[in-house]
Amino acid sequence: MRLAFFTNDCLLVGSGGVQVCTHEFLELFRTIDPALPLVTYATDLGLPARLRRRLRPSPYHRLIDRAQLRRCLGQLQEAGTSVLLLNNADALALAPVLRRALPTLRLVYLSHGPVVTDVVNGQRLPLPGEDRRRPFGATAGRVLDEDLRLRRFLDGTVSISASDDAMEDWLGSRSHIWIPRPLAARPLDLQPLPGRIGCVSTLNHAPNHDGLVRLARALDARGDVQLRLVGGPEGLGRRLARCHPSIAYLGRLSDAELAAEMASWRGVVNPIFCLARGCSMKVKTALEQGLPVLTTPIGARGYHWDPQALPLGDTPDALAQLVTQVALDDDAHRSALAGAAHIATLSEPRSALVARLERFLRLLPLPLS
């Protein structure tokens, strides 16, 4: 079995959740095939391609130009690839072309979450002023059509949460598996201050914004805890702070500033109350650093969780109660610290993850004709 990893090169640079997940995928599959070729392409920035993307937005645009595509196909043939790993949605968009050009390849999609989930959430939970700024957009129906069509060219899908894996079954993936996020201890020198709870969030992501608003309303009504919010865009952060006295907006912080700020928190909150794609990397970061994570059942997706050790809040009021207890009660805070440490131990060992992935790849169905 000869693997190759196919990705847009922009997903290899940076510290965002998609980039972190890309590198985690790379490390796991390199354990299976140490000589794993990395086949990359850059986004086509030519004027015709940019106009197509502007006038007809879609998560499934072909972001590679013809010359790059020919080069990548040549690399795959030269490497003798038998299983091609398609990283993220724009690589998935190339599945029909790859199937025609290299019909004996097994195509495996490395999903960061079904795209239609984000599109539905974006239309159902619009951000303030968003309708005025977006005259064009990809409709949920059109994206769902593409999600269904593209999976007909795949032999397998690897997801990063159980909810995404269930969606893959619904979307028609022939063979599918999910793997939890690996956790590696990177403890902070915690010096938590009473009353301090924090959140690091991408504020223009609809599920994040919706969850923060719903939690803030519950905290506003209580009036005893302030949520220290880090992230951007800054306009949305300042708006949240203006509308909700429970939110103290800190803006964007450098890595050093963020580490110092988080060390003073009694916990990290991840308020997600709707089905969301992928998983929250802020949960991974907090658990690795030894911080309790206060979240919801859907906010804990992508991790092995023990709600007896660290309870989950399934409503804004229930989550606000957890936040208040951990922020203000010393016994609750000590219990949450112990619960977070226990959950970190539930992380599946790398050897087990690799064994499950290798078995999955070896049992893939024959390529579709």
Salt bridges, closest charged atoms under 4 A:
GLU24 OE1 - ARG181 NH1 2.19
GLU24 OE2 - LYS284 NZ 2.89
GLU27 OE1 - ARG350 NH2 3.41
ASP33 OD2 - ARG2 NH1 2.84
ASP118 OD1 - HIS205 NE2 3.90
ASP118 OD2 - ARG277 NH1 3.32
GLU130 OE2 - ARG134 NH1 3.45
GLU146 OE2 - ARG149 NE 2.91
ASP147 OD1 - ARG151 NH1 3.22
ASP155 OD2 - ARG99 NH2 2.82
ASP155 OD1 - ARG174 NH1 2.87
ASP165 OD1 - HIS176 ND1 2.88
GLU168 OE1 - ARG151 NE 2.71
ASP169 OD1 - HIS176 NE2 3.33
ASP210 OD2 - ARG214 NH1 3.79
ASP220 OD2 - HIS244 ND1 2.86
GLU234 OE1 - ARG238 NH1 3.27
GLU261 OE2 - ARG196 NH1 3.74
GLU261 OE2 - ARG228 NE 2.50
GLU288 OE1 - ARG186 NH2 2.82
GLU288 OE2 - LYS284 NZ 2.98
ASP306 OD2 - HIS342 NE2 3.22
ASP330 OD1 - ARG266 NH2 2.57
ASP331 OD1 - ARG334 NH2 2.38
GLU348 OE1 - HIS304 NE2 3.66
GLU348 OE2 - ARG356 NE 2.91
GLU358 OE2 - ARG362 NH2 3.30
